[in-house]
Amino acid sequence: MLKVSSVLELMKNTPLVSLRGRAVNRPRAQLWGKLELSMPGQMKDRVALKMVTDAEARGDLQPGGTIVESSSGTMAEGLARVGTLKGYRVIIITDPRIDVSTAAKLRALGAEVLVVDAYHPTGGWQQSRLERLRDVLRDVPGAFWPRQYDSPSNPGAYNSAMAQELTEALGGNIAALVASVGSGGSLSGTAAALKQRLPHVRVVAVDAVGSVQFHQPNRPRLQSGHGNSIIAGNINYRVIDEAHWLSDGEVFQGCRELARREGIFAGGSSGAVYIVGSWLAEQFGPDAHVVGIFPDKGDRYGETIYSDDYLAKHHIAGPECAAAAAPHAIRYGVDVAERWSHAPLPHDGGVPYHAPDITLSGDLTRELGL
């Protein structure tokens, strides 16, 4: 039996589980799920712990100090857990998309939860939250802001640890790595380290239809956890080979498939990764391994993803809303994704990775005086 002195010691070495995938009786590579959702919180536990310990080492976070961050989900929970255990005051700035369960969990962990109520016309909920965060930093002198979108501690939490865990378990025949992109740190850090060990590995980013991160127009969406209305500075486009976009209905139905076929009750980011990973496993031979990173539990989605009434209300309840067997190929930076689509990233410089008029997280924080 594993014995540890603190839950902080459980924020590593997550299980790797063999998956059947969506296809039935088709020759394919072995699909694996890296269950980051099995940590005490979820995937961002690793990142939160790294950010806090790095800040302590730099002297940016003093004993008994305050941590303030903008988050609507797993980063908030990670910081609340790590911060409280280490004796810090934690203030989370979030938006109306936060569910009752997550808000209750944050408060139970000792965090203060502040909810903005106005959607910014260009920067979306992220900009609205950052504007409120600016006010809190002004009112709480000496407070530490982890800067999840731009902090090198974000990808740093994955730079070597995740790649080492994967290669120790699977060896050198990892054909593809699939992960969702929100703040960009976990995929970028893992991919950079994995490509150093295995240059051939195909790195696939999973995004939401309506997210701006891979040269798509910003539109309202129901998905949370992955996707963004601004460009996070932690996204390292150079280590990403391919992007996939999925609609709300495809992702929510994918979560239900994941629960039924694999027994994994997960959130939207994991459901999206499951769809893409299942398809990728069909593109390689039987000796290859395809790894999907599953970051989020399904606990906080009982009234959305797993609610028949919610899906019906948003017209995404029928089987016709589920993802097809394969994605639709589009031209990067030219075509608009409306359903599951994919495109290789243009590393030749011919097409920018994102639209030029999209807000960058670094520019936004400077504009706000942060």
Summary of the structure (lengths in Angstrom):
residues: 370
radius of gyration: 19.4
end to end distance: 46.2
largest distance: 60.5
contacts: 1328
relative contact order: 0.15
helix: 37%
strand: 17%
